Amino acid sequence: MNTAGKLSAYGAALALAAGGGWVIGNAVGPVAGSAGVHGDEDAAHRGAHSGTVAETTQPDLPAGLASSRGGYTLTPTSTTLPSGSDEEFSFRIVGPDGEPVTRFDVEHDKRMHLIVVRRDTAGFQHLHPTMADDGTWSVPLDVTRPGSYRAFADFVPTGGEAATLGVDLAVPGEFRPAQHSPSRAATIDDYEVRLDGDLVPGRGSTVTLTVKKDGEKVTDLQPYLGAYGHLVALRGGDLAYLHVHPGGEPGDGKTKPGPTVDFAVEVPSEGTYRLFFDFQHGGEVRTAEFTLPTATSDRTAGSAPTSADDHGHSDDGHGGHG
């Protein structure tokens, strides 16, 4: 994926507002006969472990907002799940011929990446389902908190282009929206993670994640999915999807295993984004969560201003496991 690739999104409709500007809404419906998927093909695969997953052939439809695109459709077995910590979720990817797809290319060490998050961006999960011979993917989900969830399937069908499709899932029960204050610092177990840099609408910028444990810089991060870190950004309002991998890769002779991991990011519009940083250390994957408004006009890309709530955490801001 190209580090300069962008998420093109300007005309997506917002769902109903709930909880501090984050939304719960209905899935954007299938787009029959839509051309193009996951990103510009020449750009999206230039470098195995760097770049932004994005859809650029239809600028009015960002990645993950449609359940059907480019002839491929994300088809869940059920869109309603009971509340629980280990609920089975299964789905298929149906191809242009109307049949389930059973052949997928390996992308970042896996044939399928599934991102699941509640529509107020609580309960983030980065999962890797297993596929049966008939093309049915299955994975247990932690959906203990009722509400509307968004599931993003990130994949490359063999012989096709990379794609990100999304679908809404309902977990019945009393919904209590989470509030997310702006934050550049997160604490997960004994780890502290700091985010520096700005999101600058319409142009690329660098954000740097610094990992410490018990106050000491971590210099032995472990490879996870072919990189020392992964970053998913979701735009407030419509959950437009941005998946970024860092420049360089483990074993290339120049990329250090911490304490910092750099990402080149380009966002198209002003707004507030939720960022989820996966990293592995001590044999366990952890997720640090941040809430970052885009930079104002008097800031420059790459600066590291201190927010008023710099060390604040949201209700669910201690991260999850990916």
Stockholm file with secondary structure:
# STOCKHOLM 1.0

chainA/1-322         MNTAGKLSAYGAALALAAGGGWVIGNAVGPVAGSAGVHGDEDAAHRGAHSGTVAETTQPDLPAGLASSRGGYTLTPTSTTLPSGSDEEFSFRIVGPDGEPVTRFDVEHDKRMHLIVVRRDTAGFQHLHPTMADDGTWSVPLDVTRPGSYRAFADFVPTGGEAATLGVDLAVPGEFRPAQHSPSRAATIDDYEVRLDGDLVPGRGSTVTLTVKKDGEKVTDLQPYLGAYGHLVALRGGDLAYLHVHPGGEPGDGKTKPGPTVDFAVEVPSEGTYRLFFDFQHGGEVRTAEFTLPTATSDRTAGSAPTSADDHGHSDDGHGGHG
#=GR chainA/1-322 SS CCTTCCCCCSSCCCCCBCSTTCBCCCCCCCCTTCCCCSSCHHHHTSSTTCEEECCCSSTTSCTTSCSEETTEEEEESCSBCCSEEEEEEEEEEECTTSSBCCCBCCBTTBSCEEEEEETTSCSCEEECCEECTTSEEEEEEEECSCEEEEEEEEECBTTSCCEEEEEEEEECSCCCCCCCCCBSEEEETTEEEEEESCCCBTSEEEEEEEEEETTEECCCCBCBTTBSCEEEEEETTTCCEEEEECSSCTTSSSCCCSSEEEEEEEBCSSSEEEEEEEEEETTEEEEEEEEEECCCTTSCTTCCCCCTTTTCCCTTTTCCCC
#=GC SS_cons         CCTTCCCCCSSCCCCCBCSTTCBCCCCCCCCTTCCCCSSCHHHHTSSTTCEEECCCSSTTSCTTSCSEETTEEEEESCSBCCSEEEEEEEEEEECTTSSBCCCBCCBTTBSCEEEEEETTSCSCEEECCEECTTSEEEEEEEECSCEEEEEEEEECBTTSCCEEEEEEEEECSCCCCCCCCCBSEEEETTEEEEEESCCCBTSEEEEEEEEEETTEECCCCBCBTTBSCEEEEEETTTCCEEEEECSSCTTSSSCCCSSEEEEEEEBCSSSEEEEEEEEEETTEEEEEEEEEECCCTTSCTTCCCCCTTTTCCCTTTTCCCC
//
